[in-house]
Amino acid sequence: MQQNKVGEQKLFSRFGHFSLLILLACTTISAQSFSDFKKSQSKSFNTYKDERDNAFDNYLKGQWNAYEVYTGEPLYEERKPKEITPSKSKITKPVGPKITIKIKKRVELKPEIEKIEPKQEPLVKAKDISFDFYGAQLEFDIPSGIKQANYYPHNQKGITSFFSSAASSAYDSFISEIGKVSKNMNLNDWGIYLLITKISDSIFTNQDNSKLLSWFIFNKMGYAVKVGLAKQHIVLMHYSDKIIYSTPNYSFSDKKYYAISNYDKGSIGRVFSYRQDYPGSTKPFDLSLLSLPKLPFNIKTKTLNFKQFGDEYSVSFEYNKNLIDFMDTYPQADYQTYFNAPMESKTFEDVALSLKKYIDGRKASDAMNFVLAFVQKSFKYERDNEQFGREKVMFAEETLFFDKSDCEDRAVLYTYLMKELFHVPVIGLKYKNHMSTAIYVPMDGDSVKVGSRKFIVADPTYVNATIGMSMPNYKSIKPQSYIEIGIK
């Protein structure tokens, strides 16, 4: 028995030494692993190529606050008239010098988009994503760190995790390529928004991930863009110093950030977000369209017909359907955006040539009234809510394309034609439920005074009305505001 006890003691003694060795070994391994883990974490943290990312990563982990939503402002205080009673046809005595329309020959009939689509060569690996962007076939390679980024868990930590993965990736050439394509296609901020959204949606089917990638790209491109959380989902918010109508927005100090993807979709409710912008990214989102995007041509033709004093007239033109599709996506910007936007050169040239054969040799007032009649009578009047299910201001090009339009659409088109054909100053007249125009010409009739100048009313929606005639309902009402239009 003693032997057995001694044997047991020796056995336990040996086992104890063995256990101790295992414990020490495990402790050493654990210590090494933890040390390596700390080093790897530190290394991972320092892999941010942009020093701003380190500070911003820490900032995202801080305290977030609740921000209340502001319902987007509507364009009009009251609904526009459902129907507009035409005026009685009236022949006016022509005044002014005889007109000869001069049309500047345009050269950019078929814009070339440089180096957007790489040449297909044998054995060249296809890029990660490819898609159609208003007629342009675009391709991009996506950094692996961005592909692997994921919004998880569905809270503030998930946002930080996504940012960390994207910021640690080799994103430089990816961002550079987006900028290059944007420049080659002459995209304004709205075009860039559509491009980035298309890229993000092509990589991620999950909308939270897609919005987070858009946020990362916009920040890297210098735009002031934030994300927030609403019911565990991502809200993307763009800073704009101009109103974007019917769009939920949030105030961060004195700046308004708009949830553009929720345009005309109702309120999101309050969001939890952070106050500080990504360092150095302060550029506001601007919907101005001062020059058109260079999109491949998808040529279509259209002819507009109208009658004036018993005679029939037609105006034929070509248009680029890709451009119409691009414009159709626009949220509701301020009126200056629409009134100051250009028309496609070929489309304007066709319309101008058609009008020229009817107005050359007429006196100035007669020629201007003829163009007014063209805008009044070539389209059926219908409010946007009936036609589109939402308020929509059209660019001049869109008004020509659609068979139906309402007051502001015709005001935009008439303004553009008056500027380009006659080179006269024009203003928009905004009422609580109507839009008209007025021109700076020495003629008689209803007028408005802006500064020291008297503008004569010309209403493109009041069918049969001539220059100087206001609709009866607005004849004695002062406009709420005037839209200034740049004159070339």
Secondary structure as a PSIPRED ss2 file (coil, helix, strand):
# PSIPRED VFORMAT (PSIPRED V4.0)

   1 M C   1.000  0.000  0.000
   2 Q H   0.000  1.000  0.000
   3 Q H   0.000  1.000  0.000
   4 N H   0.000  1.000  0.000
   5 K H   0.000  1.000  0.000
   6 V H   0.000  1.000  0.000
   7 G H   0.000  1.000  0.000
   8 E H   0.000  1.000  0.000
   9 Q H   0.000  1.000  0.000
  10 K H   0.000  1.000  0.000
  11 L H   0.000  1.000  0.000
  12 F H   0.000  1.000  0.000
  13 S H   0.000  1.000  0.000
  14 R H   0.000  1.000  0.000
  15 F H   0.000  1.000  0.000
  16 G H   0.000  1.000  0.000
  17 H H   0.000  1.000  0.000
  18 F H   0.000  1.000  0.000
  19 S H   0.000  1.000  0.000
  20 L H   0.000  1.000  0.000
  21 L H   0.000  1.000  0.000
  22 I H   0.000  1.000  0.000
  23 L H   0.000  1.000  0.000
  24 L H   0.000  1.000  0.000
  25 A H   0.000  1.000  0.000
  26 C H   0.000  1.000  0.000
  27 T H   0.000  1.000  0.000
  28 T H   0.000  1.000  0.000
  29 I H   0.000  1.000  0.000
  30 S H   0.000  1.000  0.000
  31 A H   0.000  1.000  0.000
  32 Q H   0.000  1.000  0.000
  33 S H   0.000  1.000  0.000
  34 F H   0.000  1.000  0.000
  35 S H   0.000  1.000  0.000
  36 D H   0.000  1.000  0.000
  37 F H   0.000  1.000  0.000
  38 K H   0.000  1.000  0.000
  39 K H   0.000  1.000  0.000
  40 S H   0.000  1.000  0.000
  41 Q H   0.000  1.000  0.000
  42 S H   0.000  1.000  0.000
  43 K H   0.000  1.000  0.000
  44 S H   0.000  1.000  0.000
  45 F H   0.000  1.000  0.000
  46 N C   1.000  0.000  0.000
  47 T C   1.000  0.000  0.000
  48 Y C   1.000  0.000  0.000
  49 K C   1.000  0.000  0.000
  50 D C   1.000  0.000  0.000
  51 E H   0.000  1.000  0.000
  52 R H   0.000  1.000  0.000
  53 D H   0.000  1.000  0.000
  54 N H   0.000  1.000  0.000
  55 A H   0.000  1.000  0.000
  56 F H   0.000  1.000  0.000
  57 D H   0.000  1.000  0.000
  58 N H   0.000  1.000  0.000
  59 Y H   0.000  1.000  0.000
  60 L H   0.000  1.000  0.000
  61 K C   1.000  0.000  0.000
  62 G C   1.000  0.000  0.000
  63 Q C   1.000  0.000  0.000
  64 W C   1.000  0.000  0.000
  65 N E   0.000  0.000  1.000
  66 A E   0.000  0.000  1.000
  67 Y E   0.000  0.000  1.000
  68 E C   1.000  0.000  0.000
  69 V C   1.000  0.000  0.000
  70 Y E   0.000  0.000  1.000
  71 T C   1.000  0.000  0.000
  72 G C   1.000  0.000  0.000
  73 E C   1.000  0.000  0.000
  74 P C   1.000  0.000  0.000
  75 L C   1.000  0.000  0.000
  76 Y C   1.000  0.000  0.000
  77 E C   1.000  0.000  0.000
  78 E C   1.000  0.000  0.000
  79 R C   1.000  0.000  0.000
  80 K C   1.000  0.000  0.000
  81 P C   1.000  0.000  0.000
  82 K C   1.000  0.000  0.000
  83 E C   1.000  0.000  0.000
  84 I C   1.000  0.000  0.000
  85 T C   1.000  0.000  0.000
  86 P C   1.000  0.000  0.000
  87 S C   1.000  0.000  0.000
  88 K C   1.000  0.000  0.000
  89 S C   1.000  0.000  0.000
  90 K C   1.000  0.000  0.000
  91 I C   1.000  0.000  0.000
  92 T C   1.000  0.000  0.000
  93 K C   1.000  0.000  0.000
  94 P C   1.000  0.000  0.000
  95 V C   1.000  0.000  0.000
  96 G C   1.000  0.000  0.000
  97 P C   1.000  0.000  0.000
  98 K E   0.000  0.000  1.000
  99 I C   1.000  0.000  0.000
 100 T C   1.000  0.000  0.000
 101 I C   1.000  0.000  0.000
 102 K C   1.000  0.000  0.000
 103 I C   1.000  0.000  0.000
 104 K C   1.000  0.000  0.000
 105 K C   1.000  0.000  0.000
 106 R C   1.000  0.000  0.000
 107 V C   1.000  0.000  0.000
 108 E C   1.000  0.000  0.000
 109 L C   1.000  0.000  0.000
 110 K C   1.000  0.000  0.000
 111 P C   1.000  0.000  0.000
 112 E C   1.000  0.000  0.000
 113 I C   1.000  0.000  0.000
 114 E C   1.000  0.000  0.000
 115 K C   1.000  0.000  0.000
 116 I C   1.000  0.000  0.000
 117 E C   1.000  0.000  0.000
 118 P C   1.000  0.000  0.000
 119 K C   1.000  0.000  0.000
 120 Q C   1.000  0.000  0.000
 121 E C   1.000  0.000  0.000
 122 P C   1.000  0.000  0.000
 123 L C   1.000  0.000  0.000
 124 V C   1.000  0.000  0.000
 125 K C   1.000  0.000  0.000
 126 A C   1.000  0.000  0.000
 127 K C   1.000  0.000  0.000
 128 D C   1.000  0.000  0.000
 129 I E   0.000  0.000  1.000
 130 S E   0.000  0.000  1.000
 131 F E   0.000  0.000  1.000
 132 D E   0.000  0.000  1.000
 133 F E   0.000  0.000  1.000
 134 Y C   1.000  0.000  0.000
 135 G C   1.000  0.000  0.000
 136 A E   0.000  0.000  1.000
 137 Q E   0.000  0.000  1.000
 138 L E   0.000  0.000  1.000
 139 E E   0.000  0.000  1.000
 140 F E   0.000  0.000  1.000
 141 D C   1.000  0.000  0.000
 142 I C   1.000  0.000  0.000
 143 P C   1.000  0.000  0.000
 144 S H   0.000  1.000  0.000
 145 G H   0.000  1.000  0.000
 146 I H   0.000  1.000  0.000
 147 K H   0.000  1.000  0.000
 148 Q H   0.000  1.000  0.000
 149 A C   1.000  0.000  0.000
 150 N C   1.000  0.000  0.000
 151 Y C   1.000  0.000  0.000
 152 Y C   1.000  0.000  0.000
 153 P C   1.000  0.000  0.000
 154 H C   1.000  0.000  0.000
 155 N C   1.000  0.000  0.000
 156 Q H   0.000  1.000  0.000
 157 K H   0.000  1.000  0.000
 158 G H   0.000  1.000  0.000
 159 I H   0.000  1.000  0.000
 160 T H   0.000  1.000  0.000
 161 S H   0.000  1.000  0.000
 162 F H   0.000  1.000  0.000
 163 F H   0.000  1.000  0.000
 164 S H   0.000  1.000  0.000
 165 S H   0.000  1.000  0.000
 166 A H   0.000  1.000  0.000
 167 A H   0.000  1.000  0.000
 168 S C   1.000  0.000  0.000
 169 S C   1.000  0.000  0.000
 170 A C   1.000  0.000  0.000
 171 Y C   1.000  0.000  0.000
 172 D H   0.000  1.000  0.000
 173 S H   0.000  1.000  0.000
 174 F H   0.000  1.000  0.000
 175 I H   0.000  1.000  0.000
 176 S H   0.000  1.000  0.000
 177 E H   0.000  1.000  0.000
 178 I H   0.000  1.000  0.000
 179 G H   0.000  1.000  0.000
 180 K H   0.000  1.000  0.000
 181 V H   0.000  1.000  0.000
 182 S H   0.000  1.000  0.000
 183 K H   0.000  1.000  0.000
 184 N H   0.000  1.000  0.000
 185 M C   1.000  0.000  0.000
 186 N C   1.000  0.000  0.000
 187 L C   1.000  0.000  0.000
 188 N C   1.000  0.000  0.000
 189 D H   0.000  1.000  0.000
 190 W H   0.000  1.000  0.000
 191 G H   0.000  1.000  0.000
 192 I H   0.000  1.000  0.000
 193 Y H   0.000  1.000  0.000
 194 L H   0.000  1.000  0.000
 195 L H   0.000  1.000  0.000
 196 I H   0.000  1.000  0.000
 197 T H   0.000  1.000  0.000
 198 K H   0.000  1.000  0.000
 199 I H   0.000  1.000  0.000
 200 S H   0.000  1.000  0.000
 201 D H   0.000  1.000  0.000
 202 S H   0.000  1.000  0.000
 203 I H   0.000  1.000  0.000
 204 F C   1.000  0.000  0.000
 205 T C   1.000  0.000  0.000
 206 N C   1.000  0.000  0.000
 207 Q H   0.000  1.000  0.000
 208 D H   0.000  1.000  0.000
 209 N H   0.000  1.000  0.000
 210 S H   0.000  1.000  0.000
 211 K H   0.000  1.000  0.000
 212 L H   0.000  1.000  0.000
 213 L H   0.000  1.000  0.000
 214 S H   0.000  1.000  0.000
 215 W H   0.000  1.000  0.000
 216 F H   0.000  1.000  0.000
 217 I H   0.000  1.000  0.000
 218 F H   0.000  1.000  0.000
 219 N H   0.000  1.000  0.000
 220 K H   0.000  1.000  0.000
 221 M C   1.000  0.000  0.000
 222 G C   1.000  0.000  0.000
 223 Y E   0.000  0.000  1.000
 224 A C   1.000  0.000  0.000
 225 V E   0.000  0.000  1.000
 226 K E   0.000  0.000  1.000
 227 V E   0.000  0.000  1.000
 228 G E   0.000  0.000  1.000
 229 L E   0.000  0.000  1.000
 230 A E   0.000  0.000  1.000
 231 K C   1.000  0.000  0.000
 232 Q C   1.000  0.000  0.000
 233 H E   0.000  0.000  1.000
 234 I E   0.000  0.000  1.000
 235 V E   0.000  0.000  1.000
 236 L E   0.000  0.000  1.000
 237 M E   0.000  0.000  1.000
 238 H E   0.000  0.000  1.000
 239 Y E   0.000  0.000  1.000
 240 S C   1.000  0.000  0.000
 241 D C   1.000  0.000  0.000
 242 K C   1.000  0.000  0.000
 243 I C   1.000  0.000  0.000
 244 I C   1.000  0.000  0.000
 245 Y E   0.000  0.000  1.000
 246 S C   1.000  0.000  0.000
 247 T C   1.000  0.000  0.000
 248 P C   1.000  0.000  0.000
 249 N E   0.000  0.000  1.000
 250 Y E   0.000  0.000  1.000
 251 S E   0.000  0.000  1.000
 252 F E   0.000  0.000  1.000
 253 S C   1.000  0.000  0.000
 254 D C   1.000  0.000  0.000
 255 K E   0.000  0.000  1.000
 256 K E   0.000  0.000  1.000
 257 Y E   0.000  0.000  1.000
 258 Y E   0.000  0.000  1.000
 259 A C   1.000  0.000  0.000
 260 I H   0.000  1.000  0.000
 261 S H   0.000  1.000  0.000
 262 N H   0.000  1.000  0.000
 263 Y C   1.000  0.000  0.000
 264 D C   1.000  0.000  0.000
 265 K C   1.000  0.000  0.000
 266 G C   1.000  0.000  0.000
 267 S C   1.000  0.000  0.000
 268 I C   1.000  0.000  0.000
 269 G C   1.000  0.000  0.000
 270 R C   1.000  0.000  0.000
 271 V E   0.000  0.000  1.000
 272 F E   0.000  0.000  1.000
 273 S E   0.000  0.000  1.000
 274 Y C   1.000  0.000  0.000
 275 R C   1.000  0.000  0.000
 276 Q C   1.000  0.000  0.000
 277 D C   1.000  0.000  0.000
 278 Y C   1.000  0.000  0.000
 279 P C   1.000  0.000  0.000
 280 G C   1.000  0.000  0.000
 281 S C   1.000  0.000  0.000
 282 T C   1.000  0.000  0.000
 283 K E   0.000  0.000  1.000
 284 P C   1.000  0.000  0.000
 285 F C   1.000  0.000  0.000
 286 D C   1.000  0.000  0.000
 287 L C   1.000  0.000  0.000
 288 S C   1.000  0.000  0.000
 289 L C   1.000  0.000  0.000
 290 L C   1.000  0.000  0.000
 291 S C   1.000  0.000  0.000
 292 L C   1.000  0.000  0.000
 293 P C   1.000  0.000  0.000
 294 K C   1.000  0.000  0.000
 295 L C   1.000  0.000  0.000
 296 P C   1.000  0.000  0.000
 297 F C   1.000  0.000  0.000
 298 N C   1.000  0.000  0.000
 299 I E   0.000  0.000  1.000
 300 K E   0.000  0.000  1.000
 301 T E   0.000  0.000  1.000
 302 K E   0.000  0.000  1.000
 303 T E   0.000  0.000  1.000
 304 L E   0.000  0.000  1.000
 305 N E   0.000  0.000  1.000
 306 F E   0.000  0.000  1.000
 307 K E   0.000  0.000  1.000
 308 Q E   0.000  0.000  1.000
 309 F C   1.000  0.000  0.000
 310 G C   1.000  0.000  0.000
 311 D E   0.000  0.000  1.000
 312 E E   0.000  0.000  1.000
 313 Y E   0.000  0.000  1.000
 314 S E   0.000  0.000  1.000
 315 V E   0.000  0.000  1.000
 316 S E   0.000  0.000  1.000
 317 F E   0.000  0.000  1.000
 318 E E   0.000  0.000  1.000
 319 Y E   0.000  0.000  1.000
 320 N E   0.000  0.000  1.000
 321 K H   0.000  1.000  0.000
 322 N H   0.000  1.000  0.000
 323 L H   0.000  1.000  0.000
 324 I H   0.000  1.000  0.000
 325 D H   0.000  1.000  0.000
 326 F H   0.000  1.000  0.000
 327 M H   0.000  1.000  0.000
 328 D H   0.000  1.000  0.000
 329 T C   1.000  0.000  0.000
 330 Y C   1.000  0.000  0.000
 331 P C   1.000  0.000  0.000
 332 Q E   0.000  0.000  1.000
 333 A C   1.000  0.000  0.000
 334 D C   1.000  0.000  0.000
 335 Y H   0.000  1.000  0.000
 336 Q H   0.000  1.000  0.000
 337 T H   0.000  1.000  0.000
 338 Y H   0.000  1.000  0.000
 339 F H   0.000  1.000  0.000
 340 N C   1.000  0.000  0.000
 341 A C   1.000  0.000  0.000
 342 P C   1.000  0.000  0.000
 343 M C   1.000  0.000  0.000
 344 E C   1.000  0.000  0.000
 345 S H   0.000  1.000  0.000
 346 K H   0.000  1.000  0.000
 347 T H   0.000  1.000  0.000
 348 F H   0.000  1.000  0.000
 349 E H   0.000  1.000  0.000
 350 D H   0.000  1.000  0.000
 351 V H   0.000  1.000  0.000
 352 A H   0.000  1.000  0.000
 353 L H   0.000  1.000  0.000
 354 S H   0.000  1.000  0.000
 355 L H   0.000  1.000  0.000
 356 K H   0.000  1.000  0.000
 357 K H   0.000  1.000  0.000
 358 Y H   0.000  1.000  0.000
 359 I H   0.000  1.000  0.000
 360 D C   1.000  0.000  0.000
 361 G C   1.000  0.000  0.000
 362 R C   1.000  0.000  0.000
 363 K E   0.000  0.000  1.000
 364 A H   0.000  1.000  0.000
 365 S H   0.000  1.000  0.000
 366 D H   0.000  1.000  0.000
 367 A H   0.000  1.000  0.000
 368 M H   0.000  1.000  0.000
 369 N H   0.000  1.000  0.000
 370 F H   0.000  1.000  0.000
 371 V H   0.000  1.000  0.000
 372 L H   0.000  1.000  0.000
 373 A H   0.000  1.000  0.000
 374 F H   0.000  1.000  0.000
 375 V H   0.000  1.000  0.000
 376 Q H   0.000  1.000  0.000
 377 K H   0.000  1.000  0.000
 378 S C   1.000  0.000  0.000
 379 F C   1.000  0.000  0.000
 380 K E   0.000  0.000  1.000
 381 Y E   0.000  0.000  1.000
 382 E C   1.000  0.000  0.000
 383 R C   1.000  0.000  0.000
 384 D H   0.000  1.000  0.000
 385 N H   0.000  1.000  0.000
 386 E H   0.000  1.000  0.000
 387 Q H   0.000  1.000  0.000
 388 F H   0.000  1.000  0.000
 389 G C   1.000  0.000  0.000
 390 R C   1.000  0.000  0.000
 391 E C   1.000  0.000  0.000
 392 K C   1.000  0.000  0.000
 393 V C   1.000  0.000  0.000
 394 M C   1.000  0.000  0.000
 395 F C   1.000  0.000  0.000
 396 A H   0.000  1.000  0.000
 397 E H   0.000  1.000  0.000
 398 E H   0.000  1.000  0.000
 399 T H   0.000  1.000  0.000
 400 L H   0.000  1.000  0.000
 401 F H   0.000  1.000  0.000
 402 F C   1.000  0.000  0.000
 403 D C   1.000  0.000  0.000
 404 K E   0.000  0.000  1.000
 405 S E   0.000  0.000  1.000
 406 D C   1.000  0.000  0.000
 407 C H   0.000  1.000  0.000
 408 E H   0.000  1.000  0.000
 409 D H   0.000  1.000  0.000
 410 R H   0.000  1.000  0.000
 411 A H   0.000  1.000  0.000
 412 V H   0.000  1.000  0.000
 413 L H   0.000  1.000  0.000
 414 Y H   0.000  1.000  0.000
 415 T H   0.000  1.000  0.000
 416 Y H   0.000  1.000  0.000
 417 L H   0.000  1.000  0.000
 418 M H   0.000  1.000  0.000
 419 K H   0.000  1.000  0.000
 420 E H   0.000  1.000  0.000
 421 L H   0.000  1.000  0.000
 422 F H   0.000  1.000  0.000
 423 H C   1.000  0.000  0.000
 424 V C   1.000  0.000  0.000
 425 P C   1.000  0.000  0.000
 426 V E   0.000  0.000  1.000
 427 I E   0.000  0.000  1.000
 428 G E   0.000  0.000  1.000
 429 L E   0.000  0.000  1.000
 430 K E   0.000  0.000  1.000
 431 Y C   1.000  0.000  0.000
 432 K C   1.000  0.000  0.000
 433 N C   1.000  0.000  0.000
 434 H C   1.000  0.000  0.000
 435 M E   0.000  0.000  1.000
 436 S E   0.000  0.000  1.000
 437 T E   0.000  0.000  1.000
 438 A E   0.000  0.000  1.000
 439 I E   0.000  0.000  1.000
 440 Y C   1.000  0.000  0.000
 441 V C   1.000  0.000  0.000
 442 P C   1.000  0.000  0.000
 443 M C   1.000  0.000  0.000
 444 D C   1.000  0.000  0.000
 445 G C   1.000  0.000  0.000
 446 D C   1.000  0.000  0.000
 447 S E   0.000  0.000  1.000
 448 V E   0.000  0.000  1.000
 449 K E   0.000  0.000  1.000
 450 V E   0.000  0.000  1.000
 451 G C   1.000  0.000  0.000
 452 S C   1.000  0.000  0.000
 453 R E   0.000  0.000  1.000
 454 K E   0.000  0.000  1.000
 455 F E   0.000  0.000  1.000
 456 I E   0.000  0.000  1.000
 457 V E   0.000  0.000  1.000
 458 A E   0.000  0.000  1.000
 459 D C   1.000  0.000  0.000
 460 P C   1.000  0.000  0.000
 461 T C   1.000  0.000  0.000
 462 Y C   1.000  0.000  0.000
 463 V C   1.000  0.000  0.000
 464 N C   1.000  0.000  0.000
 465 A C   1.000  0.000  0.000
 466 T C   1.000  0.000  0.000
 467 I C   1.000  0.000  0.000
 468 G C   1.000  0.000  0.000
 469 M C   1.000  0.000  0.000
 470 S C   1.000  0.000  0.000
 471 M C   1.000  0.000  0.000
 472 P H   0.000  1.000  0.000
 473 N H   0.000  1.000  0.000
 474 Y H   0.000  1.000  0.000
 475 K C   1.000  0.000  0.000
 476 S C   1.000  0.000  0.000
 477 I C   1.000  0.000  0.000
 478 K C   1.000  0.000  0.000
 479 P C   1.000  0.000  0.000
 480 Q C   1.000  0.000  0.000
 481 S E   0.000  0.000  1.000
 482 Y E   0.000  0.000  1.000
 483 I E   0.000  0.000  1.000
 484 E E   0.000  0.000  1.000
 485 I C   1.000  0.000  0.000
 486 G C   1.000  0.000  0.000
 487 I C   1.000  0.000  0.000
 488 K C   1.000  0.000  0.000
